[in-house]
Amino acid sequence: MEEYWKIVVDSYTGYWNYFVSEIAYPGWHNYFWWLVGMSLFVWSLEIIVPWRKGQSILRKDFWLDGFYMFFNFFLFSLIAYNAISNIAVNAFNDFLALFGINNLVAINIQSWPAWAKLLTMFIMADFIQWNTHRLLHRVPWLWEFHKVHHSVEEMGFAAHLRFHWMETVIYKSIQYIPLAMIGFGLQDFFVIHIISVAIGHLNHANLNISYGPLKYLLNNPAMHIWHHAKTLPNQYGVNYGISLSVWDYLFGTAYIPKDGRDVPLGFEGDEHFPKTLGGQLLYPIIKKK
């Protein structure tokens, strides 16, 4: 028990020190300022060449989504997630040790060329996320959490990171074992994460981008807008791609019937969904009957 208490203390103090240094010392390996820089760049594109020209620069819920950006990537970890995840990882390793398993790595890719290592990890992580995203739509209790992301009524880059904090727990938990088994490094994960966030910002941006023939490989705003459409061809949704669209084309979930620039966004019954930050963060744990 003392060991786990030390993990909690170290997690809070360690993450606080990391968070402060992220803000105070900009650098190439500083995620906080990468996020700020990417957000300002994509927002500038939205202002210069907007797809929906009548949409306000400060669209509906702009500041709410801006808060979600920093809450989901920094504040949630500071409040609870970093300590909880460190305890969970340690407990899981202790459990494996009972069976004489001290190392999960099945395929060590650290000796591979940098490009092959990054490409393998990017594809593998994106495929896991695509399947997790499908689960969020198909499993009723998971969909209740995912509704926060689909409560967006006007699309913009910051809508990318409007999601319930429980999604962090779900995604990270499902990804942990597969990625641990290929021996990924934190430096590699940083690069992949930056690329994924950049693509996610663009996918949700008020921009008319489809990438031509590359649309069958890369997710894009013209495709992803239909994922958020209020009226869809089935109850589970379409276009689940995170960074890559190829999975939707391979598995038959791609759907782009026409130009979706002005398609209404949301989900059936969203007029009753909480509009405030507190209501959304506590939904569906505390849900009005």
C-alpha positions in Angstrom: 0.0 0.0 0.0 2.9 2.4 0.8 4.3 1.7 -2.7 1.0 2.8 -4.3 0.7 5.9 -2.1 4.2 6.9 -3.3 3.0 6.5 -6.9 0.1 8.8 -6.2 2.3 11.5 -4.6 5.0 11.2 -7.3 2.3 11.3 -10.0 0.8 14.6 -8.8 4.1 16.3 -8.1 5.7 15.0 -11.3 2.8 16.0 -13.5 2.6 19.5 -11.9 6.3 20.1 -12.5 5.8 18.8 -16.1 2.8 21.1 -16.6 4.6 24.2 -15.3 7.7 23.5 -17.5 5.5 22.9 -20.5 4.1 26.5 -20.2 7.2 28.2 -19.0 9.8 26.7 -21.4 8.6 26.6 -25.1 10.6 24.1 -27.2 10.4 21.6 -30.0 9.4 18.8 -27.6 6.9 20.9 -25.8 3.4 19.6 -26.4 1.6 22.6 -24.9 3.0 25.1 -27.3 2.7 22.6 -30.2 -1.1 22.5 -29.4 -1.3 26.3 -29.3 0.7 26.7 -32.5 -1.3 24.2 -34.5 -4.6 25.6 -33.2 -3.7 29.2 -34.2 -2.5 28.0 -37.6 -5.7 26.0 -38.4 -7.9 28.8 -37.0 -6.1 31.2 -39.3 -7.0 29.0 -42.3 -10.6 29.0 -41.2 -10.6 32.8 -41.1 -8.9 33.2 -44.5 -10.6 30.5 -46.5 -13.7 29.3 -44.6 -15.9 26.5 -46.1 -19.0 27.9 -44.4 -18.6 31.6 -45.1 -21.6 32.6 -43.0 -20.2 30.9 -39.9 -18.8 33.3 -37.3 -15.1 33.3 -36.6 -16.0 32.8 -32.9 -18.6 30.1 -33.8 -21.1 28.7 -31.3 -19.4 27.1 -28.3 -15.9 28.3 -29.5 -14.7 29.1 -26.0 -16.3 25.9 -24.5 -14.3 23.8 -27.0 -11.2 25.9 -26.3 -11.5 25.0 -22.7 -12.0 21.3 -23.6 -8.7 21.4 -25.5 -6.7 22.2 -22.4 -8.9 20.3 -20.0 -8.7 17.0 -21.8 -4.9 17.1 -22.5 -3.6 18.8 -19.3 -6.1 19.5 -16.5 -7.7 16.1 -16.4 -4.3 14.5 -16.0 -3.4 16.9 -13.3 -6.7 16.4 -11.4 -6.8 12.6 -11.5 -5.9 10.7 -14.7 -2.1 10.7 -14.4 -2.1 9.2 -10.9 -4.9 6.7 -11.6 -3.2 5.5 -14.8 0.2 5.1 -13.1 -1.5 3.0 -10.3 -3.3 0.9 -12.9 -0.1 0.2 -14.9 1.8 -0.7 -11.8 -1.0 -3.0 -10.6 -1.2 -4.6 -14.0 2.5 -5.3 -14.0 2.3 -6.7 -10.5 -0.5 -9.0 -11.7 1.6 -10.2 -14.6 4.5 -10.8 -12.3 2.4 -13.4 -10.4 2.6 -15.5 -13.6 6.3 -14.8 -14.1 5.7 -12.2 -16.9 8.0 -9.3 -16.5 8.0 -7.8 -20.0 5.0 -7.4 -22.3 7.1 -6.7 -25.4 6.5 -9.3 -28.1 7.9 -7.4 -31.1 10.7 -4.9 -30.2 10.7 -2.4 -33.0 13.2 0.0 -31.4 15.9 -1.4 -33.6 14.0 -0.7 -36.8 14.7 2.4 -39.0 13.0 5.5 -37.6 10.6 5.8 -40.6 9.5 2.2 -40.3 9.0 2.4 -36.6 6.9 5.5 -36.7 4.8 4.3 -39.7 4.1 1.0 -38.0 3.1 2.6 -34.7 1.0 5.2 -36.5 -1.0 2.7 -38.5 -1.4 0.3 -35.6 -2.5 3.1 -33.2 -5.0 4.5 -35.7 -6.5 1.1 -36.4 -7.0 0.5 -32.7 -8.6 4.0 -32.4 -10.9 3.3 -35.4 -12.2 0.2 -33.7 -12.6 2.0 -30.4 -14.5 4.8 -32.1 -16.9 2.2 -33.6 -17.5 0.8 -30.1 -18.3 4.3 -28.8 -21.1 4.4 -31.3 -22.3 0.8 -31.1 -22.2 0.1 -27.3 -25.1 2.0 -25.7 -23.4 3.0 -22.4 -20.2 4.1 -24.3 -22.4 6.2 -26.7 -23.7 8.1 -23.7 -20.2 9.4 -23.1 -19.5 10.0 -26.8 -22.6 12.2 -27.1 -20.5 15.1 -25.7 -18.4 15.1 -28.9 -21.5 14.9 -31.1 -23.2 17.8 -29.3 -21.2 20.1 -31.6 -23.6 22.2 -33.6 -21.1 24.3 -35.6 -17.9 22.7 -36.7 -14.5 24.2 -36.2 -10.9 23.0 -35.3 -11.5 23.1 -31.5 -14.5 20.7 -31.8 -11.8 18.1 -32.3 -11.1 18.0 -28.6 -14.6 18.4 -27.2 -15.0 15.0 -25.7 -15.9 13.5 -22.4 -13.0 12.8 -20.0 -14.1 9.2 -19.9 -13.1 8.8 -23.5 -9.5 9.3 -22.4 -9.8 6.4 -20.0 -11.5 4.2 -22.7 -9.0 4.9 -25.5 -5.9 4.7 -23.4 -7.0 1.4 -21.7 -7.8 -0.3 -25.0 -4.5 0.9 -26.6 -2.2 0.1 -23.7 -1.5 -3.6 -24.2 -1.2 -3.7 -28.0 1.1 -0.7 -28.1 3.1 -2.0 -25.1 3.6 -5.3 -27.0 5.5 -3.6 -29.8 7.8 -1.7 -27.4 6.9 1.9 -28.3 9.0 4.7 -26.9 7.7 7.9 -25.5 9.7 10.0 -28.0 8.1 8.0 -30.8 4.6 8.4 -29.3 5.1 12.2 -29.0 5.8 12.5 -32.8 2.8 10.3 -33.7 0.5 12.2 -31.3 1.5 15.6 -32.8 0.7 14.3 -36.3 -2.6 12.9 -35.1 -3.7 16.1 -33.4 -2.8 18.1 -36.5 -4.9 15.8 -38.7 -7.8 15.9 -36.2 -7.8 19.7 -36.1 -8.0 19.8 -39.9 -10.8 17.1 -40.0 -13.0 19.3 -37.7 -12.0 22.6 -39.3 -14.3 24.9 -41.3 -12.2 24.1 -44.4 -13.1 22.5 -47.7 -10.4 19.9 -47.9 -10.7 16.4 -49.4 -7.1 15.7 -50.5 -8.1 14.5 -54.0 -7.1 10.8 -54.5 -5.6 10.8 -51.0 -9.1 11.0 -49.6 -9.1 7.2 -49.7 -6.2 7.2 -47.3 -6.5 10.3 -45.1 -9.5 11.4 -43.1 -10.6 15.0 -44.1 -13.2 17.7 -43.4 -15.4 16.8 -46.4 -15.7 13.2 -45.1 -15.7 13.8 -41.3 -18.6 16.4 -41.5 -20.8 13.4 -42.3 -19.7 11.6 -39.2 -21.3 14.5 -37.3 -24.4 14.8 -39.4 -27.7 14.7 -37.5 -29.4 12.4 -40.0 -27.5 9.3 -41.0 -28.2 6.1 -43.0 -28.1 3.9 -39.9 -28.3 4.2 -36.1 -24.6 3.5 -35.5 -23.0 6.2 -37.7 -20.5 6.3 -40.5 -16.9 7.5 -41.2 -15.3 6.4 -38.0 -11.8 7.3 -39.2 -9.5 9.2 -36.8 -6.5 10.0 -38.9 -6.9 7.5 -41.7 -10.0 7.0 -43.8 -8.8 3.8 -45.4 -10.4 1.7 -42.7 -13.9 3.0 -43.5 -13.4 2.3 -47.2 -12.0 -1.2 -46.4 -14.8 -2.2 -44.0 -17.7 -0.5 -45.8 -18.4 2.4 -43.3 -17.5 5.2 -45.7 -20.3 7.6 -46.5 -20.2 10.9 -48.5 -23.5 11.2 -50.4 -23.0 14.8 -51.4 -21.3 18.1 -50.4 -21.9 18.2 -46.6 -21.0 21.9 -46.1 -24.4 22.9 -44.7 -25.6 19.5 -43.3 -27.2 19.9 -39.8 -25.0 18.5 -37.0 -25.7 16.7 -33.8 -27.8 13.7 -32.8 -31.5 13.0 -32.3 -32.7 14.5 -29.0 -29.6 16.8 -28.6 -31.9 19.7 -27.8 -32.2 18.1 -24.3 -28.4 17.5 -23.9 -26.6 19.6 -21.3 -25.2 22.9 -22.8 -23.0 23.9 -19.9 -19.5 22.6 -19.2 -20.4 21.2 -15.8 -23.4 19.4 -17.2 -21.4 17.8 -19.9 -18.5 16.8 -17.7 -20.8 15.1 -15.3 -23.0 13.5 -18.0 -24.1 10.6 -18.0 -22.8 9.9 -14.5 -25.3 12.4 -13.2 -28.1 12.4 -15.7 -31.5 14.0 -15.5 -34.1 11.2 -15.8 
